[in-house]
Amino acid sequence: MKVLIVGSGGREHVIAWKVSKSPRVDKIYCAPGNAGIAEYAECVDIGAMEFERLADFAQEKKIDLTIIGMDDPLVGGVVDVFEARGLHVFGPRKNAAILEGSKAFSKDLMKKYDIPTAAYENFDDPEKALAYLETADFPIVLKADGLALGKGVLICNTPEEAREGVKTIMLDKKFGAAGNQMVIEEFMTGREVSVLSFVDGKTIRIMTSAQDHKRALDGDQGLNTGGMGTFSPSPFYTDEIDAFCKEYIYQRTVDAMAAEGRPFKGVIFFGLMLTEKGPKVLEYNARFGDPEAQVVLPRMKNDIIDVMEACVDGTLENVELEFEDNAAVCVVLASDGYPVKYEKGFEIRGLENFKDRDGYYVFHAGSKFSADGKIVTNGGRVLGVTATGKDLKAARSNAYEAVKWIDFDNKYCRGDIGKAIDEV
């Protein structure tokens, strides 16, 4: 069969790699792709937001399944465009992708269906938001309502910071139209855990747990980023927590979306906070996390095509997910200065060191081919170096060893990804 993947980052690279493992697939395309994805797929110069061109291409090439990797096209309605043409596509429709596309929607959904989350208020008037802050407890969290590349969340420790945050989001529009509406919610403390799931509209199948590291600098300091590294599984996600989430969060979310006339098919990413009062939902995403996918999919035993087709066809109840009894750690190699200002176009050296090394992977997030055919940096997050091991400590050691195999000018990474596992 022929598969088209839409996107250009590390998430799409690991999806392409996983799809390439399926004996059912004999041709992969990726639009627009990157230099790493080109190893597995024919990259096509069509942007992820060019819905009609993407659908034209899928029809022309007789694509059997299109996989939408990114949030923007999902929230924009690319699945609806494909379905209107009778094309097989993996991902939620526009009215379901709102689960990620609007934080105000998702918070209201959780309140209505009694899904545990932080206390909150929604605002579309900055003056009312400022007035609310006068009586708020601190720290407090401000969230731009719409998509903001994982960076539209501000943790404010003082009233002054919060007032500046309202200005940043709603007045200065740092995150564009995502800041037309804003959520102000209580600050929760505890361990963060990411749990990915496959959903077919009614049935949900939970993948293995993971934990992301959002801050740019060691010790969880610096600015929020799209993610500087991950590990899987999370030792803090116990059987007891899993049982609670299955009863009060996972299936309840799927049922809530169906009850609202927004049946969800695709991947729901549950961002959880393990508080003293139990697990609560921090956020939903409507697709694989990045870089969570880089540690979850290498551990998954199933043929990803079988699972995705079951989601599209509504037959997920017949699928049982299986994962390796091991662990994985991903360290993101970024351009120094990310997420604010950085240079790109530097040659990436050492990629050949990953050839034929079982359990070691390098997933490209921001790379491209230069005019002379070399692979060069083309983003803030450049590569996700992933390694597996018999346990988390072994996987972490392997990942940091593999980080040394690659070099490029202004290479930067955190040195403490997975350090929390030392506390277990």
Secondary structure, DSSP 8 states (H G I E B T S, - for coil): -EEEEEE-SHHHHHHHHHHHT-TT--EEEEEE--TTGGGTSEE----TT-HHHHHHHHHHTT-SEEEE--HHHHHHTHHHHHHHTT--EES--HHHHHHHH-HHHHHHHHHHTT--B--EEEES-HHHHHHHHTT--SSEEEEESS--TT--EEEESSHHHHHHHHIIIIIS-TTGGGGSSEEEEE---SEEEEEEEEEESS-EEEEEEEEE--EEEGGGEEEE-S-SEEEES-TTS-HHHHHHHIIIIIHHHHHHHHHTT---EEEEEEEEEEETTEEEEEEEESS--TTTHHHHGGGB-S-HHHHHHHHHHT-GGG----B-SSEEEEEEEEETTTTT------B-B-GGGGTT-TTEEEEESSEEE-TTS-EEE-SSEEEEEEEEESSHHHHHHHHHHHHTT-B-TTEE--S-TTGGGGG-
